[in-house]
């Protein structure tokens, strides 16, 4: 059984993002989307609006715990306004570092967030490839998302 950890006391940055998440909710105007359910049963969804090879807007929703909300929120904060290639490169450790940690039993939430983001990026690339095959050549090499893992 998982021990209840007080995010507020031990993980203040994660607690801030869990209590008042940034960019939570569905985007109405998007060109990349993904939804993944992790082994823990938590589902996360990401929406992207990519314009001129930059992340113009990104949002998420989750039905998970405070750590999954914090992970989704921080992932969006790390990306908005950044080049699309940076979104493809974000890792679980990047989110954990930015959150200044999560309880060990909840670190998989950051992996679920980054895997869902990568799947949304792949969705964007597949749509772009259909619309303009020359525009996306070489962008998606080695970026297939792995399982959400635990």
N, C-alpha and C positions, 0 to 999 in steps of 0.2 A: 504494500500500500504506500502511495506517495505521501510524504510528509508535507503538510501545508506550510508554505513559505510566505512570509510577509514581504511582498514586493515593495511596499512603501518604505519599510525600514532598511532592507538590505539591497534593494535595486531601485533607487529613486528615479533614474532615467526611464527604465522600463515601466515603472508605476505611472509616470507622467503620461507616457504614450498609451497605456492601458486605460487610464481614467479619462483622458481627453485625446482620443486618437485623431491623427491628421489624415485627411483624404479618405475617410471611410464612407462608403456608399458607391452605388453604381454610377459610372459615367454614362451620360446619354449619347455623347459623340465620341466614339472610340474606333480604333482600327486594329486593336489587338486585345484578345480576351482568353482567359483560361480559368478552369475550375478543377481543383484537385482535392481529393479526400485522402488524408494521410492514414497510416496504420493505426493511429490513436483514435480515429473516427472524426477528427476535426476536418471540416471543409473550408477551403480558402479560395477566393476568387479575386482575380486582378483584371483591371481594364487599363488599356494604354491608349493615349492619343499621341501618335508620332507625327511630327511635321518637320520637314527640312532636316531629317536625320537627328532630331532632338526629341527628347521626351517632353512634350508640351504639357501633358497632364497624365496623372496616374492615380488610380484609386483601388480600393480593395474592400471586401467584406469577409467575415469569418463567423462561424457559429461556435468558435472555440473559446478557450479560457483567456484570462488576462494576458498571459504570455504570448498567445497567438495574436491577440489584438495589438499588443506592443510590437511584435515582430512585423506584422503587416504595416502598421503605421510608420515604423522606422524605415522599412524598405522603401516606402513611397517617398519619404523625406530625403533619402539618399539619392533619389533619381530625378526628381522633377527638374526640368531645365537642362539636364545633362545630355551628352551625346548618346544616341541609341546604343552604340558599341559598349558603353559603360554599363548599361542595363544588362546586356548579355554576359557581362563579366562578374557581376556581383555574386558574392559567396555567403554561405551561412556565417562564416567567421567575421565578415564585414558587418553584418547586422548585429551579431553578438557584441562585437567591439563597440559599435556605435551606441548600443543600448547599455554599455558598461556591464554586460553580463545578464544572464538569466539563471534561475535555479537549474542545476544539472539535469533534473528530470524533465525540464521544459525546453532545453536547447533545441530539440527537434522542431519546435515551432518556427525557429528562424530558418531551418532547412525547408520546411513546408512553404514558407513565404518566398524564399529564393527560387525554389523549384516551380512554384506557381507563376512567379514573375517570368522565369525563363520560358515556360510554356506559353505565356501570353506573347512574349517576344517572338517565339516560333510561329504563333498564329499570325502575328503581324507580317512576318517575313513570307509566309506562305501566301497570304493575300497579295502582298506586294509583288511576289514572283508571278502570280497569275495576271496581275495588271500590267507589270513592266518587268519581264524576265531579266533584262540587262541591268536593272538598277540594284538587284540584290545579290549579284554573283559574288561569292566569297564571304558574305557576311555571316552565314550560318554554320560554317565549318566547325565541328566539334562542340556544338551548343545544344545537342539534344538533351533535354532534362532527364535526370535519373530519377528513380523512385523517391518518394518523400522521406523515406527512411525514418528510423527512430533513433 
